[in-house]
Amino acid sequence: MNINISDLTAPYPPLVHRIEAEATVIGDQILKIDHFLNHRIEPAFIVDMGRELARRLSAFHPTLILTAEASGIAPGLVVAQALNVPLVYAKKYSPQVESPFISRLIPSPTKGGETKLVLAQRYVPAGARVVLVDDFLSNGRTAVALVEMAREAGAEVLAAGFIVEKRFKRGHEAVEALGIPVSTLAQVERLEGGKAILRQAEE
């Protein structure tokens, strides 16, 4: 498998520029770009970002894209369409699915309480070549849960791709510790002074 590791995390300038110009930053932890990514969605831009992520992930030759409800569905669908493979999303809201199923409880330090993710096992067949896709990588708890669930189903998880990564939350380390390469389009190094400080593309 010929993977260009530096390409996996190369900043995607159209996204970097929009975050720098338009993001709402609250304190040193909260970054809001929900006006174009995960509440109000701009179809042309999500397609551009999803296709770029798909290009980076194509070398892993996945047979299935896996994400979590709900904000992972839009980028996951674009990546799945570009790679011509199915998309499966773990249910988070009213997560009743047919048995047998696989589930995980994820603690949420920002919202309090726990979130339950549930997958019907038949939609993640043993031997599937899985790539995770989601909108944000923060502390990595959701991504780690998805990796565990896919592996419990007998699938092979090859990589994980995210639109935006909050590097200071160190979620990439949690995912990479499981042997999963991480691809991201924008890497937020820190939040300070009401601004997002992002890694820049190399000239």
C-alpha positions in Angstrom: 0.0 0.0 0.0 1.6 3.3 -1.1 0.5 5.9 1.4 1.9 9.4 1.5 1.7 10.2 5.2 2.4 13.9 4.8 -0.5 14.1 2.3 -2.9 12.7 4.9 -2.7 15.8 7.1 -1.8 18.5 4.5 -3.9 21.6 5.3 -6.7 22.1 2.8 -6.4 25.9 2.1 -10.1 26.6 1.2 -11.1 25.2 4.6 -8.2 26.7 6.6 -9.0 30.2 5.2 -12.7 29.9 6.0 -12.0 28.8 9.6 -9.6 31.6 10.1 -12.0 34.2 8.7 -15.4 32.9 9.9 -15.1 30.7 13.0 -16.6 31.7 16.3 -14.1 31.0 19.1 -15.3 30.8 22.7 -12.5 30.7 25.3 -9.7 28.3 24.5 -11.7 25.2 23.9 -14.8 25.8 21.7 -14.6 26.3 18.0 -17.9 26.8 16.1 -18.2 26.5 12.3 -21.7 25.1 12.3 -22.8 27.8 9.8 -21.2 25.7 7.0 -20.2 22.3 8.4 -22.6 20.6 10.8 -25.8 22.6 11.4 -26.2 24.7 8.2 -24.4 22.8 5.5 -23.2 24.3 2.2 -23.6 21.4 -0.4 -20.9 22.6 -2.8 -18.4 23.1 0.0 -19.1 19.8 1.8 -18.8 18.0 -1.5 -15.4 19.7 -2.2 -14.1 18.7 1.3 -15.5 15.2 1.1 -13.9 14.6 -2.3 -10.6 15.8 -1.0 -10.8 13.5 2.0 -11.8 10.7 -0.3 -8.8 11.3 -2.5 -6.5 11.0 0.5 -8.3 7.9 1.8 -8.6 6.1 -1.5 -5.2 4.4 -1.2 -6.6 2.3 1.7 -9.2 0.7 -0.7 -12.0 0.6 1.8 -15.2 -1.4 1.2 -17.2 0.5 3.9 -17.3 4.0 5.4 -18.3 4.2 9.0 -19.4 7.3 10.9 -21.6 8.3 13.8 -25.0 10.0 13.8 -25.6 12.9 13.1 -22.9 15.3 12.0 -20.7 12.7 10.5 -23.3 11.7 8.0 -22.8 14.5 5.5 -19.0 14.2 5.1 -19.3 10.4 5.3 -21.8 10.3 2.5 -19.7 12.4 0.2 -16.6 10.2 0.9 -18.7 7.0 0.4 -20.1 8.3 -2.9 -16.7 9.4 -4.2 -15.2 5.9 -3.3 -18.4 4.1 -4.5 -18.8 2.1 -1.2 -21.6 2.0 1.3 -21.9 4.3 4.3 -22.9 2.9 7.7 -23.6 5.2 10.7 -23.7 4.3 14.3 -27.0 5.4 15.8 -26.9 7.9 18.6 -30.4 9.2 18.9 -33.2 6.6 19.8 -30.6 3.9 19.0 -32.9 0.9 18.7 -31.5 -1.5 16.0 -32.0 -5.1 15.2 -30.0 -7.8 17.1 -27.3 -8.8 17.1 -25.9 -5.3 17.7 -22.7 -3.8 19.1 -22.8 -0.7 21.4 -20.5 1.6 23.3 -21.1 4.3 25.9 -19.1 7.4 25.4 -18.7 9.9 28.3 -19.2 13.5 27.3 -17.1 15.9 29.5 -18.5 19.0 27.8 -22.2 18.1 27.8 -22.2 15.8 30.8 -23.6 12.3 30.9 -23.0 9.6 28.4 -23.8 9.0 24.7 -24.7 5.5 23.5 -23.6 4.4 20.0 -25.2 1.3 18.5 -24.5 -0.6 15.3 -26.5 -3.5 13.8 -23.8 -6.1 13.3 -25.0 -7.2 9.9 -24.2 -3.9 8.4 -20.5 -4.2 9.3 -19.7 -7.6 8.0 -16.6 -9.6 9.1 -13.7 -8.9 6.8 -14.9 -5.5 5.7 -12.2 -2.9 5.0 -13.4 0.1 7.1 -12.4 3.7 7.0 -13.9 6.1 9.6 -15.1 9.5 8.6 -16.4 12.3 10.8 -16.6 16.1 10.9 -14.5 16.8 14.0 -11.7 15.0 15.8 -11.4 16.4 19.3 -10.6 14.0 22.2 -11.1 10.9 20.0 -13.6 9.1 22.2 -16.1 8.6 19.4 -13.5 7.5 16.9 -12.0 5.0 19.4 -15.5 3.6 20.1 -16.1 3.2 16.4 -12.8 1.4 15.9 -13.6 -0.9 18.8 -17.1 -1.6 17.4 -15.9 -2.3 13.9 -13.2 -4.6 15.2 -15.7 -6.4 17.4 -17.8 -7.1 14.3 -14.7 -8.7 12.7 -13.9 -5.8 10.3 -10.5 -4.3 9.6 -10.2 -0.6 10.3 -7.6 0.9 7.9 -7.7 4.7 8.5 -9.8 7.5 9.9 -10.5 10.8 8.2 -11.9 14.1 9.7 -12.7 17.5 8.3 -11.3 19.4 11.2 -8.9 18.3 14.0 -8.5 20.2 17.3 -4.8 19.2 17.8 -4.7 20.5 21.3 -7.3 17.9 22.4 -4.9 15.1 21.3 -7.5 12.8 19.9 -5.2 11.9 17.0 -2.9 10.3 19.5 -5.7 8.1 20.9 -6.7 6.9 17.4 -3.1 6.4 16.2 -2.4 4.4 19.4 -4.8 1.8 18.0 -2.7 1.6 14.8 -5.0 3.7 12.8 -3.5 6.4 10.5 -5.4 9.7 10.7 -6.2 12.1 7.9 -7.5 15.7 8.5 -8.1 18.7 6.2 -7.6 21.4 8.9 -5.5 21.2 12.1 -6.4 23.7 14.8 -3.3 24.1 16.9 -4.9 26.3 19.6 -7.6 28.9 20.3 -6.5 32.2 21.7 -7.7 35.8 21.7 -10.9 34.9 19.9 -9.1 33.4 17.0 -8.3 29.9 15.7 -4.6 29.3 15.1 -4.2 26.7 12.4 -1.4 24.8 10.8 -0.6 26.3 7.4 0.1 24.6 4.1 3.8 24.5 3.2 4.8 26.7 0.3 
